[in-house]
Amino acid sequence: MAKKRIDWIDIARCIAILSVVIGHTMAGLNGTYLYNVIYLYSLPVFFVLSGYLYHQKGYKKLLLNDVKFLLIPYLAVNLIKLGILFSLKHHFGTGILTINLHTFQSLMIATLYGYGMKLRDFPSVNAIWFLVAMFVANQIFNAVMRIDYRSHKLLCQGIQAVILTSAGFAIAHVYELPFSINSALIAQIFLYFGYLMHQKNLLSELKDKYYIAFAGAWLFVASLGTFYMASAKAPNELMAVIGSISASLCIIKLSIVINDYLQLHNLLRFKRLLLFIGAQSLTVLCFHLLDLDGLKLYSDIIFGLSGKVPHGIPVLIGMLYRMIFAVGMTWLVRYLPIVRSLFMPRSFPLFKHHAAA
């Protein structure tokens, strides 16, 4: 029987994935304060929520599940990018198509290396690195959480999360490991915090006044610079972790408030939209990446409106387009057999298992 989804968690994921789209669309605003504010929570909150939902699994079961739910969509995106590259090489769809990697070799290297930022030796796979990082982070977290501590279990697990996260930052100063391992190691502290939050029922224990302090920490850390989780780099690594956890708590609290408000005022249609986006947030990420790397429509909007409307309006319209495209394609793919099973294996499994009679 399928597990019942938790509405506020899907609303938090909705906020996070739309924030990812906004962050990627802030053309020319890299490193600005608002940019830093968004980057402190947009990806860490996914790991916090994953930790909140964590329960111990067998190695094989987790591996097979994450291959199906994370790696297959990752490979599907890159297969579509290969199709775009093939189309451009043969001059099909050259009016709206583009590609960030211009050769088959560079696309394959980027796919296999799975790193989200540009390197000297390896091309970037771009935003879809997150699926690889989540896959690796889940395997590491499950493995270390299965260690049998006789006493002070939560404390020992917290110490190992701190050690792994510190290692992720330290290694990133020396070398960018494949499969986004640096980012997966950093994610351990966020996964652990989410797990601790559930175990200690922190959402019920934390009073509203504490969120003022969390918001203050979030906004202060944003003033220090950008936390790039993809490259495991931050101006101050300890402060980046504190700021990201504080920001994630604020987003979670906001999601709970939004959920209660929508339910109280019977705004169920809007709530269903938010829940759909949140439940399919990784699919939204996949189509957002394809828009980023494979289509010219955003740049056409920017160039077409520049000089004709007030400054900033083209970017706002571009943000709206990118959100509509990613969410719209996620909605549409539900009606495409086989393709939907690649991107939404929970809702549309490729092979249905029938219970024995």
C-alpha positions, 0 to 999 in steps of 0.5 A: 500500500502506498504511503500517505504523503505529508502535505506540508512537505510537498508544499516545502518541496514546491517552494524549493523547486520553484526557488531553484528555477528562480535562482537559475533565471536571475541572469546577471544577478549572481552573487547578489544578496537575493541570490545568496538568500535563495541559494541557502535553502533551495537545495539543502531543504530537499536533503533536510526533508529527505532526512525527516522522512528517513527510515533504515533500509536494506542496502540492496532495496535502497540502491534499487529504489534510488536507481529507479527514482533518481538515476533513471530520470538523470539518464533520461534527461541526458538521453534527451540532450543527446537527441537535441545534439543529434538534431542540431548536427543534422539541422533539425529544429535549429530555430528553438533548440540549443545545447550546452555541450557541443559534442557527443564525447563532452556530453558522455563525459559530463553524464558519467562524471556527474558534476554540476559546475565547470571544471578544467578537465571535465565538462559540467552536467549542469543542474541535473547533478542534484539527482546524482548527489541525492543518490550518493548521499542516500547510500552514504547516509543509510550506510552510516545510520545502520552502524549499531551504537550501543549508547548515545546513538543520536550523538554518535550519528551526529558526530559522524555527519559532522565528520563527513560534511567536513570531509566534503568541504575539505576535499572540495578545496583539493579536488572535485570528486566524480558523481558529485560526491563532495556535495553528497558528503556535505548533504550528510549534515542536512540529512541528519538534521532532518532525521533529528528533527523528526526523532526529537519532534522539533517542529512541535517543540520550537516556539514561533519566537525561535523562527525570528532567530532562524530568519536572522541567521539566514539573512546574516549568512546570506550577506557573507556570500553565496553557498554553492552546494554544487561545487561544495564552496562557501565563503564560511563553511560553518556559517553556510551550514548554520544558515542553510539549516536556519533557512530550511527551518523557516521554509518548513514553517512557512510551508506548514502555515501555507498548508493550514491557511489553504485548508482553513480557507478551502483553497483546495484547487490551489493547494492541489497545484502546490502539492502536485509540483512538490510531489513531482519536484524532481521531474520539474527539475528534469524539465527545467534542466532541459529548458536551460540546456536545450531550448532558446525560448528564454533567451528569445524572450529576453532579447525580444523584450529588452529595450521595449519594456522597463528594465527587469520586466524581461527577466520576470517574464522569463522566470514565469515562462521557465516555471510554466514550462517546467511545471507544464511539461511535468503535467503533460508527461503523465500522458506519455506512455513509457516516457512517464515511467522514466520520470515518474516511476512512483506514479507510473511504474514501468513494470507492475508487480502483481501480488501472488494469488 
